[in-house]
Amino acid sequence: MTDREPVETTNLDRYGFPALPWSRPRDSLTEQVASPDITWFLGTIRPDGTPHAAGIGALWFDGDLYFTANADTQKARNVAWNPAATLSVRLKGIDLVFDGRASRTTDPATLQTVAKLYRFTFDKVVGVATAEPYGGDSLAVQRLTAITPG
């Protein structure tokens, strides 16, 4: 697994405590992100400049956050137009906001791995009974790349 450090962090503490070490949010992501009980919120920008937010399921894999997006959805159209995005989540004991650029993942090995993670995580809980619920190799995965916890 990739163990990258964030490009930038923002300490929101108002009481003079030092910034949290990256290991704390990273460990929380590793332990908690793969759960259908956790809602992430994706923020994108429409072509007219207005904001758009969508509740999504996200997966932390190999140092990146992944989410699915059908090409016809507002979020996918927004990311295709302008890849700037935010992902925010409340995990146990920590709130996280990631700023970055979302890009469509086309690498077959990554697609297969992420599709398996989605099937293992979400199908087991919600009982999806299809063989390829996320489209196999055609999985429309958007990858949030340059992450910036804030």
MDTraj code that builds the backbone (N, CA, C; nanometers):
import mdtraj as md
import numpy as np

residues = "MET THR ASP ARG GLU PRO VAL GLU THR THR ASN LEU ASP ARG TYR GLY PHE PRO ALA LEU PRO TRP SER ARG PRO ARG ASP SER LEU THR GLU GLN VAL ALA SER PRO ASP ILE THR TRP PHE LEU GLY THR ILE ARG PRO ASP GLY THR PRO HIS ALA ALA GLY ILE GLY ALA LEU TRP PHE ASP GLY ASP LEU TYR PHE THR ALA ASN ALA ASP THR GLN LYS ALA ARG ASN VAL ALA TRP ASN PRO ALA ALA THR LEU SER VAL ARG LEU LYS GLY ILE ASP LEU VAL PHE ASP GLY ARG ALA SER ARG THR THR ASP PRO ALA THR LEU GLN THR VAL ALA LYS LEU TYR ARG PHE THR PHE ASP LYS VAL VAL GLY VAL ALA THR ALA GLU PRO TYR GLY GLY ASP SER LEU ALA VAL GLN ARG LEU THR ALA ILE THR PRO GLY".split()
xyz = np.array([
    [0.0841, -0.1182, 0.0000],
    [0.0000, 0.0000, 0.0000],
    [0.0883, 0.1241, 0.0000],
    [0.0487, 0.2223, -0.0752],
    [0.1212, 0.3477, -0.0816],
    [0.1045, 0.4239, 0.0492],
    [0.2143, 0.4737, 0.1015],
    [0.2084, 0.5499, 0.2259],
    [0.2558, 0.6915, 0.1985],
    [0.1723, 0.7657, 0.1248],
    [0.2053, 0.9038, 0.0904],
    [0.1619, 0.9973, 0.2004],
    [0.2281, 1.1078, 0.2075],
    [0.1891, 1.2160, 0.2976],
    [0.1041, 1.3153, 0.2182],
    [0.0138, 1.3872, 0.2843],
    [-0.0661, 1.4875, 0.2145],
    [0.0216, 1.5989, 0.1582],
    [-0.0272, 1.6604, 0.0526],
    [0.0413, 1.7747, -0.0062],
    [0.0396, 1.8912, 0.0911],
    [-0.0730, 1.9076, 0.1602],
    [-0.0911, 2.0201, 0.2516],
    [-0.1939, 1.9794, 0.3567],
    [-0.1781, 2.0287, 0.4771],
    [-0.2796, 2.0077, 0.5802],
    [-0.3153, 2.1414, 0.6432],
    [-0.4362, 2.1479, 0.6966],
    [-0.4813, 2.2662, 0.7674],
    [-0.5238, 2.2233, 0.9069],
    [-0.4648, 2.2834, 1.0069],
    [-0.5003, 2.2538, 1.1450],
    [-0.6156, 2.3466, 1.1850],
    [-0.7329, 2.2882, 1.2078],
    [-0.8498, 2.3688, 1.2426],
    [-0.8657, 2.3877, 1.3929],
    [-0.7710, 2.3401, 1.4698],
    [-0.7768, 2.3509, 1.6149],
    [-0.7675, 2.4976, 1.6573],
    [-0.8574, 2.5388, 1.7471],
    [-0.8584, 2.6765, 1.7960],
    [-0.7936, 2.6901, 1.9333],
    [-0.7437, 2.5807, 1.9867],
    [-0.6955, 2.5825, 2.1247],
    [-0.5443, 2.5716, 2.1372],
    [-0.4732, 2.5774, 2.0263],
    [-0.3284, 2.5754, 2.0317],
    [-0.2647, 2.4370, 2.0303],
    [-0.3448, 2.3333, 2.0065],
    [-0.2877, 2.1993, 1.9972],
    [-0.2163, 2.1843, 1.8637],
    [-0.1134, 2.0995, 1.8591],
    [-0.0433, 2.0786, 1.7317],
    [-0.1331, 2.0047, 1.6315],
    [-0.0986, 2.0153, 1.5057],
    [-0.1719, 1.9431, 1.4012],
    [-0.1631, 1.7935, 1.4268],
    [-0.2685, 1.7231, 1.3902],
    [-0.2687, 1.5780, 1.4057],
    [-0.1657, 1.5150, 1.3118],
    [-0.1015, 1.4101, 1.3546],
    [-0.0131, 1.3395, 1.2612],
    [-0.0977, 1.2714, 1.1540],
    [-0.0464, 1.2645, 1.0328],
    [-0.1189, 1.2041, 0.9208],
    [-0.1589, 1.0599, 0.9520],
    [-0.0849, 0.9919, 1.0355],
    [-0.1162, 0.8523, 1.0663],
    [-0.2570, 0.8376, 1.1248],
    [-0.3046, 0.9361, 1.1995],
    [-0.4378, 0.9231, 1.2606],
    [-0.5491, 0.9211, 1.1562],
    [-0.5587, 1.0202, 1.0664],
    [-0.6641, 1.0095, 0.9645],
    [-0.6397, 0.8926, 0.8688],
    [-0.5146, 0.8665, 0.8363],
    [-0.4849, 0.7545, 0.7454],
    [-0.5326, 0.6230, 0.8058],
    [-0.5050, 0.6008, 0.9353],
    [-0.5490, 0.4778, 1.0004],
    [-0.7016, 0.4713, 1.0075],
    [-0.7663, 0.5846, 1.0328],
    [-0.9127, 0.5874, 1.0345],
    [-0.9695, 0.5528, 0.8972],
    [-0.9077, 0.6051, 0.7924],
    [-0.9514, 0.5733, 0.6567],
    [-0.9367, 0.4246, 0.6287],
    [-0.8239, 0.3702, 0.6662],
    [-0.7972, 0.2290, 0.6410],
    [-0.8974, 0.1409, 0.7147],
    [-0.9298, 0.1777, 0.8366],
    [-1.0181, 0.0963, 0.9195],
    [-1.1663, 0.1172, 0.8903],
    [-1.2069, 0.2384, 0.8553],
    [-1.3492, 0.2704, 0.8520],
    [-1.4072, 0.3028, 0.7159],
    [-1.3266, 0.3345, 0.6178],
    [-1.3812, 0.3877, 0.4938],
    [-1.4652, 0.2859, 0.4182],
    [-1.4295, 0.1604, 0.4231],
    [-1.5015, 0.0596, 0.3466],
    [-1.6261, 0.0145, 0.4217],
    [-1.7231, 0.1032, 0.4281],
    [-1.8471, 0.0710, 0.4983],
    [-1.9630, 0.1447, 0.4334],
    [-2.0694, 0.0718, 0.4018],
    [-2.1869, 0.1402, 0.3481],
    [-2.2581, 0.2252, 0.4520],
    [-2.2174, 0.2150, 0.5779],
    [-2.2769, 0.2966, 0.6837],
    [-2.2150, 0.4354, 0.6909],
    [-2.1092, 0.4588, 0.6162],
    [-2.0410, 0.5879, 0.6160],
    [-2.0746, 0.6594, 0.4854],
    [-2.1294, 0.7792, 0.4961],
    [-2.1613, 0.8576, 0.3778],
    [-2.0552, 0.9641, 0.3577],
    [-1.9998, 0.9640, 0.2408],
    [-1.9070, 1.0678, 0.1979],
    [-1.9874, 1.1707, 0.1198],
    [-1.9395, 1.2928, 0.1162],
    [-2.0044, 1.3946, 0.0357],
    [-1.9031, 1.4484, -0.0647],
    [-1.9385, 1.4336, -0.1906],
    [-1.8561, 1.4800, -0.3015],
    [-1.9039, 1.6179, -0.3427],
    [-1.8128, 1.7116, -0.3459],
    [-1.8436, 1.8467, -0.3930],
    [-1.7790, 1.8704, -0.5279],
    [-1.8587, 1.9132, -0.6247],
    [-1.8086, 1.9436, -0.7590],
    [-1.8662, 2.0777, -0.8022],
    [-1.8256, 2.1206, -0.9209],
    [-1.8709, 2.2491, -0.9745],
    [-1.9372, 2.2246, -1.1099],
    [-2.0594, 2.2760, -1.1248],
    [-2.1293, 2.2657, -1.2531],
    [-2.0661, 2.3616, -1.3543],
    [-2.0883, 2.3361, -1.4834],
    [-2.0338, 2.4270, -1.5857],
    [-2.0760, 2.5724, -1.5707],
    [-2.1919, 2.5973, -1.5070],
    [-2.2335, 2.7367, -1.4869],
    [-2.1692, 2.7984, -1.3630],
    [-2.0823, 2.7211, -1.2944],
    [-2.0101, 2.7729, -1.1790],
    [-2.0774, 2.7479, -1.0452],
    [-2.1977, 2.6917, -1.0459],
    [-2.2656, 2.6663, -0.9199],
    [-2.2173, 2.5341, -0.8598],
    [-2.2194, 2.5245, -0.7269],
    [-2.1714, 2.4029, -0.6627],
    [-2.2737, 2.2903, -0.6695],
    [-2.2233, 2.1693, -0.6569],
    [-2.3088, 2.0506, -0.6521],
    [-2.2502, 1.9570, -0.5479],
    [-2.3357, 1.8984, -0.4649],
    [-2.2918, 1.8015, -0.3648],
    [-2.3727, 1.6742, -0.3806],
    [-2.3070, 1.5614, -0.3582],
    [-2.3744, 1.4325, -0.3674],
    [-2.3209, 1.3403, -0.2595],
    [-2.4112, 1.2707, -0.1918],
    [-2.3703, 1.1682, -0.0978],
    [-2.3273, 1.0451, -0.1765],
    [-2.2125, 0.9906, -0.1425],
    [-2.1587, 0.8774, -0.2175],
    [-2.0961, 0.7771, -0.1214],
    [-2.0633, 0.6608, -0.1731],
    [-1.9795, 0.5651, -0.1022],
    [-1.8394, 0.5777, -0.1604],
    [-1.7402, 0.5803, -0.0784],
    [-1.6026, 0.5934, -0.1264],
    [-1.5170, 0.4833, -0.0656],
    [-1.4106, 0.4504, -0.1346],
    [-1.3159, 0.3501, -0.0874],
    [-1.1766, 0.4088, -0.0856],
    [-1.1044, 0.3832, 0.0201],
    [-0.9636, 0.4206, 0.0330],
    [-0.8831, 0.2999, -0.0115],
    [-0.8033, 0.3152, -0.1155],
    [-0.7219, 0.2048, -0.1660],
    [-0.5888, 0.2589, -0.2147],
    [-0.4830, 0.2033, -0.1638],
    [-0.3477, 0.2336, -0.2100],
    [-0.3184, 0.3835, -0.2105],
    [-0.3676, 0.4522, -0.1077],
    [-0.3370, 0.5944, -0.0932],
    [-0.4267, 0.6894, -0.1692],
    [-0.5337, 0.6387, -0.2313],
    [-0.6269, 0.7232, -0.3048],
    [-0.7693, 0.6915, -0.2621],
    [-0.8595, 0.7846, -0.2857],
    [-1.0014, 0.7643, -0.2634],
    [-1.0688, 0.7381, -0.3974],
    [-1.1567, 0.6394, -0.4009],
    [-1.2275, 0.6029, -0.5235],
    [-1.3769, 0.6093, -0.5000],
    [-1.4505, 0.6486, -0.6047],
    [-1.5968, 0.6442, -0.6004],
    [-1.6476, 0.6122, -0.7394],
    [-1.7659, 0.5539, -0.7469],
    [-1.8239, 0.5211, -0.8765],
    [-1.9124, 0.6357, -0.9222],
    [-1.9213, 0.6505, -1.0535],
    [-2.0059, 0.7548, -1.1097],
    [-2.0479, 0.7156, -1.2504],
    [-2.1748, 0.6923, -1.2701],
    [-2.2271, 0.6680, -1.4032],
    [-2.2056, 0.7938, -1.4857],
    [-2.1674, 0.7785, -1.6102],
    [-2.1355, 0.8940, -1.6956],
    [-2.2510, 0.9923, -1.7088],
    [-2.3741, 0.9477, -1.6877],
    [-2.4906, 1.0351, -1.7020],
    [-2.5230, 1.1153, -1.5762],
    [-2.4529, 1.0879, -1.4660],
    [-2.4840, 1.1589, -1.3420],
    [-2.4274, 1.3003, -1.3442],
    [-2.4866, 1.3858, -1.2634],
    [-2.4384, 1.5240, -1.2531],
    [-2.2938, 1.5278, -1.2070],
    [-2.2588, 1.4453, -1.1076],
    [-2.1221, 1.4472, -1.0546],
    [-2.0203, 1.4077, -1.1618],
    [-2.0522, 1.3076, -1.2431],
    [-1.9590, 1.2654, -1.3481],
    [-1.9447, 1.3728, -1.4555],
    [-2.0562, 1.4339, -1.4928],
    [-2.0493, 1.5415, -1.5927],
    [-1.9695, 1.6596, -1.5391],
    [-1.9895, 1.6917, -1.4107],
    [-1.9145, 1.8026, -1.3507],
    [-1.7648, 1.7739, -1.3493],
    [-1.7272, 1.6533, -1.3084],
    [-1.5852, 1.6168, -1.3008],
    [-1.5226, 1.6154, -1.4402],
    [-1.5991, 1.5729, -1.5403],
    [-1.5471, 1.5737, -1.6777],
    [-1.5206, 1.7168, -1.7236],
    [-1.6049, 1.8090, -1.6797],
    [-1.5884, 1.9489, -1.7171],
    [-1.4791, 2.0163, -1.6357],
    [-1.4784, 1.9919, -1.5047],
    [-1.3809, 2.0528, -1.4149],
    [-1.3461, 1.9501, -1.3072],
    [-1.2259, 1.8956, -1.3075],
    [-1.1916, 1.7881, -1.2143],
    [-1.1712, 1.8314, -1.0691],
    [-1.1764, 1.9610, -1.0395],
    [-1.1620, 2.0056, -0.9005],
    [-1.2773, 1.9494, -0.8184],
    [-1.2442, 1.8892, -0.7039],
    [-1.3477, 1.8247, -0.6227],
    [-1.3059, 1.8236, -0.4764],
    [-1.4057, 1.8043, -0.3915],
    [-1.3809, 1.7808, -0.2496],
    [-1.4541, 1.6534, -0.2103],
    [-1.3984, 1.5841, -0.1139],
    [-1.4660, 1.4719, -0.0498],
    [-1.4594, 1.4976, 0.0995],
    [-1.5728, 1.4880, 0.1656],
    [-1.5738, 1.5082, 0.3102],
    [-1.6463, 1.3916, 0.3761],
    [-1.6039, 1.3645, 0.4994],
    [-1.6604, 1.2510, 0.5718],
    [-1.6409, 1.2709, 0.7212],
    [-1.7314, 1.2155, 0.7979],
    [-1.7155, 1.2097, 0.9426],
    [-1.6901, 1.0637, 0.9780],
    [-1.5687, 1.0370, 1.0242],
    [-1.5322, 0.9045, 1.0721],
    [-1.5326, 0.9080, 1.2242],
    [-1.5254, 0.7938, 1.2858],
    [-1.5260, 0.7892, 1.4312],
    [-1.4070, 0.8691, 1.4846],
    [-1.4375, 0.9767, 1.5561],
    [-1.3340, 1.0557, 1.6202],
    [-1.2628, 1.1576, 1.5334],
    [-1.3030, 1.1706, 1.4054],
    [-1.2329, 1.2667, 1.3198],
    [-1.3189, 1.3021, 1.1980],
    [-1.3208, 1.4300, 1.1642],
    [-1.3852, 1.4775, 1.0420],
    [-1.2743, 1.5076, 0.9417],
    [-1.2956, 1.4685, 0.8169],
    [-1.1936, 1.4890, 0.7140],
    [-1.2532, 1.5579, 0.5923],
    [-1.1744, 1.6443, 0.5307],
    [-1.2086, 1.7055, 0.4033],
    [-1.0871, 1.6903, 0.3129],
    [-1.1092, 1.6355, 0.1952],
    [-1.0028, 1.6192, 0.0968],
    [-1.0326, 1.7102, -0.0209],
    [-0.9349, 1.7892, -0.0608],
    [-0.9453, 1.8720, -0.1811],
    [-0.8529, 1.8101, -0.2842],
    [-0.8971, 1.8035, -0.4083],
    [-0.8100, 1.7457, -0.5095],
    [-0.8709, 1.7504, -0.6474],
    [-0.8188, 1.6670, -0.7326],
    [-0.8649, 1.6574, -0.8699],
    [-0.9091, 1.5142, -0.8930],
    [-1.0309, 1.4983, -0.9389],
    [-1.0833, 1.3652, -0.9679],
    [-1.0526, 1.3305, -1.1125],
    [-1.0152, 1.2080, -1.1340],
    [-0.9885, 1.1620, -1.2698],
    [-1.0430, 1.0214, -1.2862],
    [-1.0862, 0.9902, -1.4063],
    [-1.1401, 0.8570, -1.4332],
    [-1.0258, 0.7571, -1.4342],
    [-1.0457, 0.6473, -1.3666],
    [-0.9452, 0.5421, -1.3608],
    [-0.9715, 0.4431, -1.4727],
    [-0.8681, 0.4155, -1.5538],
    [-0.8844, 0.3236, -1.6660],
    [-0.7905, 0.2033, -1.6574],
    [-0.6993, 0.2024, -1.5620],
    [-0.6063, 0.0908, -1.5474],
    [-0.6838, -0.0362, -1.5127],
    [-0.6767, -0.1411, -1.5964],
    [-0.7559, -0.2620, -1.5724],
    [-0.7299, -0.3274, -1.4365],
    [-0.6059, -0.3338, -1.3935],
    [-0.5752, -0.3980, -1.2646],
    [-0.6372, -0.3206, -1.1488],
    [-0.6273, -0.1878, -1.1533],
    [-0.6869, -0.1056, -1.0488],
    [-0.8388, -0.1190, -1.0506],
    [-0.8985, -0.1174, -1.1704],
    [-1.0430, -0.1320, -1.1813],
    [-1.0905, -0.2635, -1.1214],
    [-1.0198, -0.3703, -1.1525],
    [-1.0590, -0.5006, -1.0989],
    [-1.0492, -0.5034, -0.9469],
    [-0.9419, -0.4489, -0.8937],
    [-0.9235, -0.4486, -0.7481],
    [-1.0302, -0.3640, -0.6797],
    [-1.0537, -0.2443, -0.7313],
    [-1.1531, -0.1562, -0.6693],
    [-1.2933, -0.2167, -0.6835],
    [-1.3246, -0.2766, -0.7987],
    [-1.4550, -0.3420, -0.8160],
    [-1.4728, -0.4546, -0.7152],
    [-1.3685, -0.5320, -0.6922],
    [-1.3762, -0.6396, -0.5926],
    [-1.3989, -0.5825, -0.4529],
    [-1.3309, -0.4731, -0.4210],
    [-1.3504, -0.4099, -0.2902],
    [-1.4941, -0.3595, -0.2745],
    [-1.5491, -0.2977, -0.3802],
    [-1.6876, -0.2520, -0.3744],
    [-1.7821, -0.3693, -0.3551],
    [-1.7620, -0.4758, -0.4328],
    [-1.8501, -0.5926, -0.4196],
    [-1.8392, -0.6524, -0.2805],
    [-1.7180, -0.6684, -0.2302],
    [-1.6984, -0.7272, -0.0985],
    [-1.7624, -0.6410, 0.0092],
    [-1.7409, -0.5119, -0.0003],
    [-1.7883, -0.4206, 0.1031],
    [-1.9380, -0.3968, 0.0959],
    [-1.9872, -0.3558, -0.0196],
    [-2.1255, -0.3126, -0.0304],
    [-2.2217, -0.4273, -0.0567],
    [-2.1860, -0.5224, -0.1434],
    [-2.2769, -0.6322, -0.1730],
    [-2.3031, -0.7187, -0.0511],
    [-2.2015, -0.7400, 0.0312],
    [-2.2176, -0.8244, 0.1490],
    [-2.3217, -0.7652, 0.2440],
    [-2.3262, -0.6341, 0.2512],
    [-2.4161, -0.5690, 0.3459],
    [-2.5557, -0.5479, 0.2868],
    [-2.5627, -0.5006, 0.1640],
    [-2.6934, -0.4704, 0.1066],
    [-2.7509, -0.5853, 0.0253],
    [-2.6740, -0.6920, 0.0048],
    [-2.7254, -0.8112, -0.0599],
    [-2.7480, -0.7983, -0.2091],
    [-2.6644, -0.7255, -0.2787],
    [-2.6763, -0.7158, -0.4236],
    [-2.6482, -0.8538, -0.4818],
    [-2.7365, -0.9006, -0.5694],
    [-2.7257, -1.0380, -0.6181],
    [-2.6918, -1.0451, -0.7662],
    [-2.6087, -0.9555, -0.8145],
    [-2.5675, -0.9610, -0.9542],
    [-2.4199, -0.9977, -0.9608],
    [-2.3821, -1.0584, -1.0712],
    [-2.2441, -1.1049, -1.0846],
    [-2.1465, -0.9882, -1.1002],
    [-2.1827, -0.8874, -1.1748],
    [-2.0945, -0.7728, -1.1997],
    [-2.1704, -0.6436, -1.1713],
    [-2.2013, -0.6160, -1.0454],
    [-2.2854, -0.4993, -1.0164],
    [-2.2222, -0.3657, -1.0529],
    [-2.0932, -0.3628, -1.0681],
    [-2.0277, -0.2348, -1.0982],
    [-1.9648, -0.2356, -1.2362],
    [-2.0027, -0.3297, -1.3200],
    [-1.9605, -0.3261, -1.4589],
    [-1.8249, -0.3864, -1.4870],
    [-1.7654, -0.4578, -1.3942],
    [-1.6365, -0.5220, -1.4205],
    [-1.5326, -0.4238, -1.4698],
    [-1.4715, -0.4548, -1.5843],
    [-1.3649, -0.3708, -1.6368],
    [-1.4147, -0.2363, -1.6873],
    [-1.5446, -0.2218, -1.7063],
    [-1.5959, -0.0926, -1.7521],
    [-1.6413, -0.0050, -1.6347],
    [-1.6022, -0.0448, -1.5145],
    [-1.6391, 0.0303, -1.3950],
    [-1.6015, 0.1778, -1.4107],
    [-1.7002, 0.2641, -1.3937],
    [-1.6748, 0.4082, -1.4041],
    [-1.6278, 0.4576, -1.2684],
    [-1.4999, 0.4508, -1.2463],
    [-1.4428, 0.4921, -1.1190],
    [-1.3786, 0.6278, -1.1375],
    [-1.4143, 0.7179, -1.0497],
    [-1.3461, 0.8457, -1.0461],
    [-1.2501, 0.8395, -0.9291],
    [-1.1304, 0.8812, -0.9516],
    [-1.0265, 0.8735, -0.8485],
    [-0.9899, 1.0134, -0.8060],
    [-1.0024, 1.0400, -0.6789],
    [-0.9585, 1.1688, -0.6275],
    [-0.8106, 1.1584, -0.6015],
    [-0.7325, 1.2333, -0.6721],
    [-0.5892, 1.2138, -0.6703],
    [-0.5191, 1.3061, -0.5707],
    [-0.4915, 1.4254, -0.6020],
    [-0.4105, 1.5117, -0.5143],
    [-0.4889, 1.5434, -0.3882],
    [-0.4764, 1.4596, -0.2876],
    [-0.5570, 1.4761, -0.1669],
    [-0.4942, 1.5766, -0.0717],
    [-0.5783, 1.6540, -0.0111],
    [-0.5339, 1.7536, 0.0860],
    [-0.6271, 1.7489, 0.2058],
    [-0.5891, 1.6779, 0.3113],
    [-0.6757, 1.6797, 0.4284],
    [-0.6811, 1.8198, 0.4875],
    [-0.7977, 1.8592, 0.5342],
    [-0.8094, 1.9902, 0.5929],
    [-0.8965, 1.9913, 0.7143],
])
top = md.Topology()
chain = top.add_chain()
for i, resn in enumerate(residues, 1):
    res = top.add_residue(resn, chain, resSeq=i)
    for name in ("N", "CA", "C"):
        top.add_atom(name, md.element.get_by_symbol(name[0]), res)
traj = md.Trajectory(xyz[None], top)
